[in-house]
Structures are given as C-alpha cells and as structure tokens.
Amino acid sequence: MNRFESSENKKGILKRLNYTWILFALVILFFFYGLNNLSTYNAANQKEILEDAITRDIVHCYSVEGSYPPSLEYIEEHYGLTYDHDRFLIDYEPIGSNLMPNVTIIERTAE
C-alpha cells in the first residue's frame, strides 16, 4: 500500500467489484430466462401454424380442383405441405369429396 491509498479505498473497490459481478450474473440469468420463454412460446406456436397451413392447403385444393384432397400425402405431394413427422402426428379423415375432412394434430412428446 502506498501513501495515496487507504485501506478504506481498497474496500470500496472490492465492494464495487462484487456489485458488478452480481449485476453481471443477474443479467445473464434474465437473458437465459427470456431465451427459455421464447423457445417455449415458439414450440407452442408451431402447432397452431401447422393447423393453419393444413386448413389453407385443404381449402386451396378444393377451390382449384373442386374436391377436397383424398389424403394428407396428396397435400404433401401437390401443395408442398411440410412438417416435422417426428414431432407431430396428423390424423386426416376424409369424409367425402364435397365435405371438408376432419384433421386432428397431436404433438408427440419426447421421452
């Protein structure tokens, strides 16, 4: 310690340094908390987006061809529907060529 420094000055620097580290840790925690919430929101939103895409493709097929698509594979081949087959299970039940099919989307859980 030189004559221009006091022991009180060193304690003040250590206090400020500790507050800096605490603030840095809090910022990092809030960042990861927000990132986790964003990924949870996106996962929940994907099912809704898939439902909208399937409905849009079904209606588009009916307006172009005059009948509803006979299967989900038909929509994938002719209208470009793509989705994660490992994540979603889609039950496509055609009722008739002039009645809109029943579509049920089930999200598979990773175990």
SVG drawing of the C-alpha trace seen along z (x, -y; Angstrom):
<svg xmlns="http://www.w3.org/2000/svg" viewBox="-70 -10 74 52">
<polyline fill="none" stroke="black" stroke-width="0.4" points="0.0,0.0 1.4,-3.4 0.8,-6.7 -2.1,-7.7 -4.2,-4.6 -6.0,-3.9 -7.5,-0.6 -11.0,-2.1 -10.4,-2.9 -9.5,0.8 -12.6,2.0 -14.7,-0.4 -13.2,1.1 -13.9,4.6 -17.5,3.7 -18.0,2.2 -16.4,5.2 -18.7,7.5 -21.7,5.5 -20.5,5.6 -20.3,9.4 -23.7,9.7 -25.2,7.4 -23.5,9.4 -24.9,12.7 -28.4,11.2 -28.2,10.0 -27.1,13.5 -29.9,15.1 -32.5,12.9 -31.1,13.5 -31.4,17.3 -34.8,17.0 -36.0,14.9 -34.4,17.3 -36.2,20.3 -39.6,18.5 -39.1,17.6 -38.4,21.3 -41.4,22.4 -43.6,19.9 -42.3,21.0 -42.9,24.7 -46.5,23.9 -47.0,21.7 -45.8,24.4 -48.9,26.5 -51.1,23.5 -49.1,22.6 -49.4,26.2 -53.1,26.2 -53.4,23.0 -51.2,24.4 -53.2,27.6 -56.5,25.8 -55.2,23.4 -54.0,26.2 -57.2,28.1 -59.3,25.1 -56.9,24.2 -57.2,27.8 -61.0,27.6 -61.0,24.2 -58.7,25.4 -59.8,29.0 -63.4,28.9 -62.9,31.6 -61.2,32.0 -57.8,33.8 -58.1,37.6 -55.2,37.9 -52.5,36.0 -49.9,37.4 -51.7,35.9 -51.4,32.5 -47.7,33.0 -47.1,34.0 -49.2,31.5 -49.4,28.5 -46.0,28.6 -47.0,29.2 -44.0,29.9 -43.9,30.6 -41.8,32.4 -43.1,36.0 -41.2,36.9 -42.9,34.1 -46.5,34.1 -48.9,36.9 -51.7,35.8 -54.9,37.8 -56.5,37.0 -60.0,38.4 -61.7,37.6 -65.4,37.7 -66.3,37.2 -65.1,35.3 -67.5,32.4 -67.2,32.4 -64.2,30.9 -62.1,33.6 -61.5,33.9 -58.0,33.1 -56.5,33.8 -53.0,32.8 -51.3,34.4 -47.9,33.2 -45.7,36.1 -43.7,35.7 -40.0,36.6 -39.3,39.2"/>
</svg>
